[in-house]
């Protein structure tokens, strides 16, 4: 090999190796310092982009889990308020059953009435419970209720499935086909509650009348409203129309006897319907009353409202959410109070007896809402568990792409550091070799 001084190629080559090795060692050191094998797009362009996108997903899932837990807190607050209302209604039913007992005087019933009035106030307080300044159960966060609102439907599935408008009252049977044993000399009294007022008919003699005649008595019961508060009666499996305009049917799709209110919404709400049969001596027909007095609220009255249900964002993409509507849980919506503020009356035995069915229907409304809240809360538990699992697995993928194997990186750094030191020694040696030129010039 030629001996040159202008271009020291051995030193140049050694220097290049040294620079490259020190650069590699610097990258090793950066990986060790950060704990990541990809610190910039230059380290791995596609890996950097993929892991960054996954990291955004992980952070979104973390926020989803926070959203889910906050939603559960809101639902828990609402459920607690509804539970308080359920407890009050249970107590009130005991009170009105007591008031229906003639061991009480009207003065005693007036005392119980005061308790009912206070309880209705507390139910209103429960309905205005708030979470983060948001009122929960006053109907302001209900799902959509189409115009003009829903009509009260009171359905009886205890009467024979073949009952129709022309069925003679003396031929009425229960669901299993057993006769109600009504006699032509028996009487039936009809009562219902609207706007806190109890309307009670005069005793109606069974005679040779048909079920349609019983409807006429009910329809014209309100003497202040010649058109009546009960508009229609049906004898088929469709028992009403829900807030979305969809038909509501009996659970078994069997026929039922259904009374519907004349007016929609809370102004037309019928809180309870009671039919009481008695023999010629005024003694209750217990067997007949068991079936006749089983009109349950199939569709509750609701005023029209826009869709303002709560939407809980539980996913990382748009519209990945859970929607929960909270119905009106005020005393008026439960049928315990009129829209003008007057409360359900139990001042007489007949009023107290009619109020029992009102409390049953109010309890059904409250329990339905409690069931919806409990179901939504349970769903949130599953949602949270799913989010945590997705977050864990996505984080594992990010770790696989970006996290440094510290043992491997330390080994690589040690190797590159040793090579760099060897390169420095060889560079010094290459430069030392040029001193041989000086000896030739002596």
C-alpha positions in Angstrom: 0.0 0.0 0.0 1.3 3.5 -0.9 2.5 5.8 1.9 0.6 9.1 1.4 0.2 12.2 3.6 -2.5 14.2 1.8 -5.3 11.6 2.3 -5.0 9.4 5.3 -7.5 6.8 4.2 -7.0 4.4 7.1 -7.7 7.2 9.5 -10.7 8.4 7.4 -12.3 4.9 7.3 -11.7 4.5 11.1 -13.3 7.9 11.7 -16.4 7.0 9.7 -16.8 3.8 11.6 -16.4 5.8 14.9 -19.0 8.4 13.9 -21.5 5.7 12.9 -20.9 3.7 16.0 -21.3 6.8 18.3 -24.5 7.7 16.5 -25.9 4.2 17.1 -24.8 4.3 20.7 -26.5 7.7 21.1 -29.8 6.1 19.8 -29.3 3.2 22.2 -28.8 5.7 25.0 -32.0 7.6 24.0 -34.0 4.3 24.0 -32.7 3.5 27.5 -33.5 7.0 28.8 -37.1 7.0 27.4 -37.9 3.3 27.7 -39.1 3.4 24.1 -37.6 1.9 21.0 -39.5 4.4 18.8 -39.0 8.0 19.9 -39.6 9.7 16.5 -40.9 9.0 13.1 -37.3 8.5 12.0 -36.9 5.4 14.1 -39.8 3.7 12.5 -42.2 5.8 10.4 -45.1 3.3 10.1 -44.7 2.0 13.7 -44.7 5.6 15.0 -47.9 6.4 13.2 -49.7 3.2 14.2 -48.7 3.4 17.8 -49.7 7.1 18.0 -53.1 6.3 16.6 -53.4 3.5 19.2 -52.3 5.8 21.9 -55.1 8.2 21.0 -57.5 5.3 21.2 -56.2 4.4 24.7 -56.7 8.0 25.9 -60.2 8.0 24.4 -61.0 4.7 26.2 -59.8 6.1 29.4 -62.2 9.1 29.0 -65.0 6.7 28.1 -64.5 4.9 31.3 -64.6 8.2 33.2 -67.8 9.0 31.3 -69.3 5.7 32.2 -68.6 6.1 35.9 -70.0 9.6 35.9 -73.1 8.3 34.2 -73.5 5.7 36.9 -73.2 8.4 39.5 -76.1 10.3 37.8 -78.2 7.2 37.4 -77.5 6.3 41.1 -78.7 9.7 42.2 -81.9 9.3 40.2 -82.5 5.8 41.4 -82.1 6.9 45.0 -84.8 9.6 44.4 -87.1 7.0 42.8 -86.5 4.6 45.6 -87.5 7.2 48.1 -90.7 7.8 46.1 -91.4 4.0 46.0 -91.0 3.9 49.8 -93.4 6.8 50.2 -96.0 5.2 47.9 -95.8 1.9 49.8 -96.5 3.8 53.0 -99.3 5.7 51.4 -101.0 2.5 50.2 -101.0 1.3 53.8 -102.5 4.6 54.8 -105.3 4.6 52.2 -106.1 1.0 53.0 -106.5 2.1 56.6 -108.6 5.1 55.5 -110.9 2.7 53.6 -111.7 0.9 56.9 -114.8 2.1 58.6 -113.3 1.8 62.0 -112.0 5.3 61.1 -114.2 8.4 61.3 -114.1 11.1 58.7 -112.0 13.1 61.2 -109.5 10.2 61.2 -109.4 10.3 57.4 -108.8 14.0 57.5 -105.7 13.3 59.6 -104.5 10.7 57.2 -105.2 13.2 54.4 -102.7 15.5 55.9 -100.0 12.8 55.7 -100.9 12.2 52.1 -100.6 15.9 51.3 -97.1 16.0 52.9 -96.1 12.8 51.1 -97.1 14.3 47.8 -94.9 17.3 48.5 -92.0 15.1 49.3 -92.5 13.1 46.0 -92.2 16.5 44.2 -89.0 17.2 46.1 -87.7 13.8 45.0 -88.5 14.5 41.4 -86.5 17.7 41.5 -83.3 16.0 42.8 -80.3 17.3 40.9 -76.9 16.1 39.7 -74.3 18.7 38.8 -77.1 21.2 38.7 -79.3 19.1 36.4 -82.8 18.4 37.5 -83.4 14.7 36.9 -87.0 13.5 37.4 -89.3 16.4 36.6 -89.9 15.2 33.0 -87.4 17.6 31.5 -85.1 14.7 30.4 -87.8 12.4 29.1 -87.6 10.6 25.8 -89.7 11.9 22.9 -93.5 11.8 23.5 -95.2 12.4 20.2 -98.0 15.0 19.9 -100.6 15.2 21.3 -99.2 13.0 24.1 -100.4 9.6 25.4 -103.8 8.6 26.6 -104.3 6.7 29.8 -105.1 3.0 29.0 -106.5 0.9 31.9 -106.5 -2.7 30.9 -108.0 -5.8 32.6 -106.5 -9.2 31.6 -108.4 -11.1 34.3 -111.7 -11.2 32.5 -112.5 -14.0 30.0 -110.6 -13.6 26.7 -114.0 -13.8 24.8 -115.5 -10.8 26.7 -116.9 -8.2 24.3 -119.3 -5.3 24.2 -122.3 -7.6 23.9 -121.4 -10.0 26.7 -124.1 -10.1 29.3 -122.8 -9.1 32.7 -124.3 -12.2 34.1 -122.3 -14.2 31.6 -118.9 -12.7 32.6 -116.1 -15.2 33.3 -112.6 -14.9 34.6 -109.5 -15.7 32.5 -109.7 -19.4 33.2 -113.4 -19.6 32.2 -115.0 -19.6 35.6 -118.2 -17.7 36.0 -118.1 -14.5 38.0 -121.5 -15.5 39.3 -123.1 -12.1 38.9 -126.8 -12.2 39.4 -129.4 -9.9 37.7 -130.3 -8.5 41.1 -126.6 -7.5 41.8 -125.4 -4.0 41.5 -122.1 -2.5 40.2 -120.7 0.8 41.3 -118.1 2.5 39.1 -115.5 5.0 40.4 -112.4 6.6 38.9 -110.1 9.4 39.9 -109.1 12.3 37.6 -107.2 15.4 38.7 -107.4 14.3 42.3 -111.2 14.1 42.2 -113.0 10.8 42.8 -116.1 10.3 40.6 -118.5 7.7 41.9 -121.6 6.4 40.1 -124.9 5.4 41.6 -125.2 1.6 42.0 -126.0 0.1 38.6 -128.3 -2.9 38.5 -126.9 -5.8 36.5 -130.3 -7.0 35.2 -130.0 -8.1 31.6 -127.5 -5.4 30.7 -124.3 -6.0 28.7 -120.7 -4.8 29.2 -121.4 -2.0 26.7 -124.0 -0.6 29.2 -121.3 -0.6 31.9 -119.1 1.5 29.6 -121.9 4.0 29.1 -122.2 4.4 32.9 -118.4 5.0 33.1 -118.4 7.3 30.1 -121.0 9.6 31.5 -119.9 9.5 35.1 -118.5 13.0 35.2 -121.7 15.1 35.4 -119.6 18.3 34.8 -118.3 16.9 31.5 -121.1 15.6 29.4 -118.7 14.0 26.9 -117.2 11.9 29.7 -113.6 11.2 30.7 -113.6 7.7 29.3 -113.6 7.8 25.5 -113.3 4.2 24.2 -113.3 0.6 25.3 -111.7 -2.3 23.4 -111.8 -6.0 23.8 -108.8 -7.1 21.8 -105.0 -7.6 22.4 -104.1 -4.0 21.5 -104.3 -2.1 24.8 -103.0 1.3 23.8 -100.5 3.4 22.0 -97.1 4.3 23.5 -95.2 7.7 23.5 -93.6 6.9 20.1 -97.0 6.1 18.4 -96.4 2.4 18.5 -99.2 -0.1 19.4 -99.0 -1.7 22.8 -100.3 -5.3 23.2 -101.0 -7.6 26.1 -98.0 -9.8 27.1 -99.6 -13.0 25.8 -101.3 -11.3 22.9 -104.6 -12.4 24.3 -107.7 -10.2 24.4 -108.2 -7.8 27.3 -110.8 -5.2 28.3 -109.3 -1.8 28.1 -110.7 1.7 29.0 -109.0 4.7 27.5 -109.1 8.4 28.5 -110.9 11.0 26.4 -108.0 13.5 26.6 -104.3 13.0 26.2 -101.6 14.0 28.6 -101.8 14.8 32.3 -104.9 16.9 31.9 -106.8 13.8 30.8 -105.1 11.3 33.0 -107.3 8.7 34.7 -105.5 7.7 37.8 -107.5 4.6 38.7 -110.7 2.8 37.8 -112.6 0.7 40.3 -115.7 -1.6 39.6 -117.4 -2.9 42.8 -120.0 -5.6 42.6 -122.5 -6.2 45.4 -125.4 -8.5 45.9 -129.0 -7.3 46.6 -128.2 -6.9 50.3 -125.2 -4.8 49.6 -122.6 -7.5 50.4 -119.5 -7.4 48.2 -119.3 -10.1 45.5 -115.7 -11.0 46.4 -115.0 -13.5 43.6 -116.4 -11.1 40.9 -114.6 -8.1 42.4 -111.2 -9.9 42.1 -111.6 -9.9 38.3 -113.7 -6.8 37.8 -111.3 -4.7 40.0 -108.1 -5.6 38.1 -107.8 -2.7 35.7 -104.1 -1.8 35.5 -102.5 1.1 33.8 -101.2 -0.3 30.5 -100.2 3.1 29.1 -99.5 6.1 31.3 -100.6 9.6 30.4 -97.7 11.8 29.3 -97.7 15.3 27.9 -96.0 15.7 24.5 -92.3 16.5 24.8 -89.1 16.7 22.6 -86.5 14.0 22.9 -84.3 15.3 25.7 -83.1 11.9 27.1 -79.6 11.7 28.6 -76.9 10.6 26.1 -73.8 9.0 27.7 -70.8 8.9 25.4 -69.2 5.5 26.0 -67.2 5.0 22.8 -64.3 6.6 21.0 -66.3 7.3 17.9 -69.3 9.5 17.2 -72.7 8.1 18.3 -71.1 5.3 20.4 -73.4 6.1 23.3 -76.1 4.9 25.7 -79.4 6.8 25.8 -81.5 6.9 28.9 -84.8 8.8 29.3 -86.1 9.8 32.8 -89.9 10.1 33.0 -91.9 12.6 35.0 -91.9 11.4 38.6 -93.8 14.3 40.2 -97.0 13.7 42.2 -99.1 15.0 39.3 -97.6 12.6 36.8 -98.1 9.8 39.3 -101.8 10.6 39.6 -101.7 11.8 43.2 -102.2 15.5 42.5 -104.1 17.6 40.0 -102.5 20.1 37.7 -104.1 22.8 39.8 -102.3 21.5 42.9 -105.1 19.7 44.7 -104.2 16.3 46.1 -106.0 12.9 45.9 -108.9 12.9 48.3 -109.5 10.2 50.9 -112.1 12.0 53.1 -114.7 9.3 52.8 -114.7 5.5 52.7 -115.6 5.5 49.0 -112.8 7.9 48.1 -110.3 6.0 50.1 -111.3 2.7 48.4 -110.9 4.3 45.0 -107.5 5.7 46.0 -106.1 2.1 46.5 -106.0 1.5 42.8 -104.5 5.0 42.3 -101.7 4.1 44.6 -101.2 0.7 42.8 -100.9 2.6 39.4 -98.5 5.2 40.9 -96.3 2.4 42.3 -96.3 0.7 38.9 -95.0 4.0 37.3 -92.3 4.4 39.9 -91.2 0.8 39.8 -91.1 0.9 36.0 -88.8 3.9 36.2 -86.7 2.2 38.9 -86.4 -0.8 36.6 -85.2 1.3 33.7 -82.6 3.0 35.9 -81.4 -0.3 37.3 -81.1 -1.8 33.9 -79.2 1.2 32.6 -76.8 1.1 35.6 -76.2 -2.6 35.1 -75.5 -2.0 31.4 -73.0 0.7 32.5 -71.2 -2.0 34.5 -70.8 -4.2 31.5 -69.8 -1.2 29.4 -67.1 -0.2 31.8 -65.7 -3.7 32.0 -65.7 -3.8 28.2 -63.9 -0.5 28.0 -61.3 -1.6 30.5 -60.6 -4.8 28.5 -60.3 -2.8 25.2 -58.0 -0.3 26.9 -55.8 -3.1 28.3 -55.4 -4.8 25.0 -54.9 -1.6 23.0 -52.2 -0.6 25.5 -50.5 -4.0 25.1 -50.4 -3.4 21.3 -48.8 0.1 21.8 -46.3 -1.5 24.2 -45.4 -4.1 21.7 -44.7 -1.5 19.0 -43.0 1.2 21.0 -41.7 -0.1 24.3 -37.9 -0.9 24.4 -36.6 -4.3 25.6 -34.3 -2.8 28.3 -32.1 -5.9 28.5 -31.6 -6.0 24.7 -31.0 -2.2 24.5 -28.4 -2.3 27.3 -26.6 -5.1 25.5 -26.7 -3.2 22.3 -25.5 0.0 24.0 -22.6 -1.9 25.7 -21.6 -3.4 22.4 -21.7 -0.1 20.5 -19.8 1.6 23.4 -17.0 -1.0 23.2 -16.8 -0.7 19.4 -16.6 3.1 19.7 -13.7 2.9 22.2 -12.0 0.4 19.9 -12.5 2.8 17.0 -11.0 5.6 18.9 -7.9 3.5 19.7 -7.6 2.5 16.0 -8.0 6.1 14.9 -5.1 7.1 17.2 -3.1 4.3 15.7 -3.9 5.3 12.1 -2.8 8.8 12.8 0.4 7.6 14.5 1.3 5.7 11.3 1.9 9.0 9.5 4.9 9.6 11.7 6.8 7.2 9.5 6.9 9.9 6.8 9.0 12.1 9.0 11.6 9.4 9.4 12.0 9.3 5.6 12.7 13.1 5.5 15.6 13.0 8.0 
